Amino acid sequence: MFVLHPDPYLLPSYGISPFTTDNISRNHKLPDDDSIDDYFTERFKGKHYQYTLNGRESINIALSHYHLQKDDIVTILTTTGNFYISGCVTREIEKFCKWSRQIEPRTKVILVNHEFGYPYKDLLTLNNTGLPVIEDCAHSFFSKDENNTIGTVGDFAIYSFPKMFPLQIGGFLVNNKHCELPESSLLEDEKHYIKNVLSYYIKSEREIIKERLINYTYLSQEFRKVGFVEHIKLVDGIVPGVFMFRKERGHISMPELKKHFYAHGIQCSVFYGEEAFFIPVHQALMEHDLTYFCEVLKSFIIYNF
């Protein structure tokens, strides 16, 4: 049995990130370990990289390289081509210049968003534009494309650790240009903490990937039973950042569905511009948590139809 329509002051807390409150204690007790540096050195052979406070700071540092003027444009391209883009991205761009969703005469940089773990399909063709590319891999730490090029085509690749690991801070900037960049505002104690946590959890890389795929499959199967299907087909190499779904037939009020999920302690959002919606799918979720998500969705259907 699950409590539906709970007291608003007694909600559970399910986030898109696998971080939960008990990770404060768990992470604090982890032994000193910086072996994550060996992992990154091997993974990004010959590349320069730096830890940052978060993904937003990584974007900011990368953009600072181009000496953008206020009337210049950063063009944002996404996997789906939908106009949805996080305000975390656009607000960083607006600190330098304007942004657009198409290549324009004043476009100086292309920022490619590998949305929610799904790689941008025409990545290599962007070299034909002659424009520098930044890859936003915030949700795509473990995802791979057919040519294994994700994170390698752009001048810079951006990562956000809390999207995949249970910690509250931490970004990563891969510098494929080997150019000099400003230092992060990250304090040494913060960097030490990030390395400790990552060094511990990276040992479970295979398990993290496996659990996300298991959770995705479970939600896909259960949601289909009540008329909802995955919005983007999951193919080999994809490690999803969220579970994105849509109604198979007909329409529902996405804003109302968002209110309903939040009223049950589940972080979520509408995939604006399309009749789609996304919820958590991370490795810390157990089967009963996923069943709770399903029951919350069913209660919305019963209440509204």
C-alpha positions in Angstrom: 0.0 0.0 0.0 1.1 3.5 -0.8 -0.1 6.8 0.7 -1.6 8.8 -2.1 -2.6 12.5 -1.8 -0.3 12.8 1.3 0.1 15.7 3.7 2.1 18.3 1.9 4.5 18.6 4.9 5.2 14.8 4.9 6.2 14.2 1.3 8.9 11.8 0.2 11.7 13.3 -1.9 12.5 11.7 -5.2 14.9 13.7 -7.3 16.2 13.4 -10.9 19.6 13.1 -9.2 20.4 9.9 -7.2 21.5 12.1 -4.3 19.3 11.6 -1.2 19.6 13.0 2.3 21.3 9.9 3.7 24.2 10.4 1.2 25.3 13.3 3.4 26.3 10.8 6.1 27.4 8.1 3.7 29.7 10.4 1.7 31.1 12.0 4.8 32.3 8.6 6.0 34.0 7.6 2.8 37.8 7.1 3.0 40.2 9.5 1.3 40.7 8.4 -2.3 41.6 10.2 -5.5 41.7 7.3 -7.8 39.0 9.0 -9.9 41.9 11.0 -11.4 43.3 7.7 -12.8 39.9 7.0 -14.3 39.7 10.4 -16.0 43.3 10.2 -17.2 42.6 6.9 -18.9 39.2 7.9 -20.3 40.3 11.3 -21.6 43.7 10.4 -22.8 45.8 13.3 -23.9 43.0 15.8 -22.9 43.2 18.6 -20.4 40.4 18.7 -17.8 39.4 20.4 -14.6 36.9 19.9 -11.9 34.3 22.7 -11.4 31.7 23.7 -8.9 28.9 22.5 -11.2 27.9 22.1 -14.9 26.9 25.8 -15.1 30.4 26.9 -14.1 31.8 24.5 -16.7 29.7 26.2 -19.4 30.8 29.6 -18.2 34.5 28.8 -18.3 34.2 27.3 -21.8 32.3 30.3 -23.2 34.9 32.7 -21.7 37.4 31.3 -24.2 35.6 32.9 -27.2 35.6 36.6 -26.2 31.9 36.9 -27.1 30.3 40.3 -27.7 26.8 41.1 -26.5 25.3 40.9 -30.0 27.0 37.6 -30.8 24.9 34.4 -30.8 25.5 31.0 -29.3 23.3 28.5 -31.2 21.9 25.7 -29.2 21.2 22.4 -30.9 19.6 19.5 -29.2 19.1 15.8 -29.8 15.3 16.0 -30.4 15.3 19.5 -32.1 12.6 20.5 -29.6 12.8 24.0 -28.3 13.0 22.9 -24.7 16.3 23.8 -23.0 17.1 24.3 -19.4 17.3 27.8 -18.0 20.6 26.8 -16.4 22.1 26.7 -19.9 20.5 29.8 -21.3 21.2 32.0 -18.3 24.9 31.2 -18.5 24.9 32.1 -22.2 23.1 35.4 -21.5 26.0 36.4 -19.3 28.0 36.7 -22.5 25.7 37.2 -25.4 22.4 36.1 -27.1 21.3 32.6 -27.9 19.3 31.1 -30.7 17.9 27.7 -31.7 19.3 27.9 -35.2 22.5 28.9 -36.9 22.4 32.6 -37.8 24.8 35.1 -39.4 26.1 36.2 -35.9 26.5 32.7 -34.6 29.9 32.4 -33.1 29.6 29.1 -31.2 27.4 26.0 -31.3 26.4 24.4 -28.0 25.2 20.8 -28.6 23.0 19.4 -25.8 23.0 15.6 -25.7 19.6 15.6 -24.1 19.0 13.3 -21.1 21.6 10.8 -22.2 20.6 10.7 -25.8 23.5 11.7 -28.1 23.0 14.3 -30.8 22.9 12.2 -34.0 24.7 14.5 -36.5 27.6 15.4 -34.3 30.4 14.9 -36.8 28.6 17.0 -39.5 28.9 20.1 -37.3 32.5 20.2 -38.3 31.3 21.3 -41.7 29.9 24.6 -40.3 33.4 25.9 -39.4 32.0 27.0 -36.0 33.5 25.9 -32.7 31.4 23.4 -30.8 30.8 22.9 -27.1 29.2 19.6 -26.0 26.8 19.6 -23.1 27.0 16.1 -21.7 25.5 16.8 -18.4 23.1 13.8 -18.5 25.3 11.7 -20.7 28.3 10.7 -18.6 27.9 7.0 -19.5 26.2 7.3 -22.9 27.9 6.3 -26.1 26.9 7.0 -29.8 27.6 4.7 -32.7 31.0 6.2 -33.5 32.0 6.7 -29.9 32.4 10.5 -30.6 30.3 12.0 -27.8 32.4 14.4 -25.8 35.2 14.4 -28.3 34.0 16.5 -31.2 33.6 19.8 -29.4 36.4 22.2 -28.2 35.0 21.5 -24.8 32.7 18.9 -23.2 30.6 19.7 -20.1 29.6 17.2 -17.4 27.5 17.5 -14.3 28.3 14.8 -11.6 25.0 15.0 -9.6 23.1 13.9 -12.7 24.7 10.5 -12.4 26.2 10.2 -8.9 24.8 10.8 -5.4 26.5 14.1 -4.5 25.3 17.7 -4.3 28.1 19.5 -6.2 30.6 18.9 -8.9 31.1 19.7 -12.6 33.7 18.7 -15.1 35.2 20.4 -18.1 37.1 18.5 -20.7 39.4 20.8 -22.7 39.9 19.2 -26.1 41.7 22.4 -27.4 44.5 22.2 -24.7 44.1 26.0 -24.3 44.5 28.0 -21.2 41.2 28.6 -19.3 40.2 30.4 -16.1 40.4 28.4 -12.9 37.2 27.1 -11.3 35.9 28.8 -8.1 35.9 25.3 -6.6 37.6 25.2 -3.2 40.2 22.6 -2.4 38.0 21.0 0.3 35.2 20.8 -2.2 37.4 19.2 -4.8 38.7 16.7 -2.2 35.1 15.8 -1.4 34.1 15.4 -5.0 37.1 13.1 -5.7 36.3 11.0 -2.7 32.7 10.4 -3.7 33.5 9.8 -7.3 36.4 7.5 -6.5 34.0 5.3 -4.5 31.1 5.2 -6.9 33.0 4.9 -10.1 33.9 1.4 -9.0 30.2 0.5 -9.5 30.0 1.9 -13.0 28.6 -1.3 -14.5 26.0 -1.6 -11.8 25.0 2.0 -12.2 24.4 1.5 -15.9 22.6 -1.8 -15.3 20.3 -0.4 -12.7 19.3 2.6 -14.8 18.5 0.3 -17.7 16.5 -2.1 -15.5 14.5 0.9 -14.0 13.9 2.3 -17.4 12.6 -1.0 -18.7 10.3 -1.5 -15.6 8.8 2.0 -16.0 8.3 1.5 -19.7 6.5 -1.8 -19.3 4.3 -0.6 -16.4 3.4 2.8 -17.9 2.4 1.1 -21.2 -0.3 -0.8 -19.3 -2.1 2.4 -18.5 -1.6 4.0 -22.0 1.8 5.8 -21.7 4.8 5.0 -23.8 8.5 6.0 -23.9 9.0 9.2 -25.8 12.4 8.5 -27.3 13.4 4.9 -28.1 16.1 3.5 -25.9 18.9 2.0 -28.1 22.2 0.3 -27.3 24.7 2.6 -25.7 22.2 5.0 -24.1 22.2 5.4 -20.4 19.1 7.4 -19.6 19.2 10.5 -17.4 15.4 10.4 -17.0 12.4 8.4 -18.0 10.6 10.4 -20.6 7.1 9.3 -21.6 4.0 10.5 -23.4 0.3 9.4 -23.7 0.0 6.8 -26.5 -3.4 8.2 -27.6 -5.1 11.5 -26.8 -4.0 14.3 -24.5 -3.6 15.1 -20.9 -2.8 18.3 -19.1 0.9 18.2 -18.6 1.0 21.2 -16.2 -1.6 19.3 -14.0 0.4 16.1 -14.2 3.5 18.0 -13.0 1.5 19.4 -10.0 0.3 15.9 -9.2 3.8 14.3 -9.3 5.3 17.1 -7.2 2.4 16.8 -4.7 3.6 13.3 -4.2 7.3 14.2 -3.7 8.5 13.3 -7.2 10.7 15.7 -9.1 9.6 15.9 -12.7 9.0 18.3 -15.6 7.1 18.7 -18.8 9.2 18.4 -22.0 7.9 21.7 -23.2 7.1 21.9 -26.9 6.1 18.3 -27.1 3.4 16.2 -25.4 6.0 14.5 -23.2 7.0 14.4 -19.6 10.0 13.1 -17.5 10.6 11.6 -14.1 13.6 10.1 -12.2 15.1 6.8 -13.4 18.4 6.7 -11.5 20.2 3.7 -9.9 19.1 4.5 -6.3 15.5 3.7 -7.1 14.2 0.3 -6.0 11.3 -1.6 -7.6 8.8 -0.4 -4.9 9.8 3.2 -5.6 9.1 2.7 -9.3 5.8 1.0 -8.4 4.9 4.1 -6.3 5.5 6.3 -9.4 3.1 4.0 -11.3 0.5 4.3 -8.6 0.8 8.1 -8.6 0.3 8.2 -12.3 -2.8 5.9 -12.0 -4.3 8.1 -9.3 -3.9 11.1 -11.7 -5.7 9.1 -14.4 -8.5 8.1 -12.1 -8.9 11.6 -10.7 -9.0 13.3 -14.1 -10.8 10.9 -16.3 
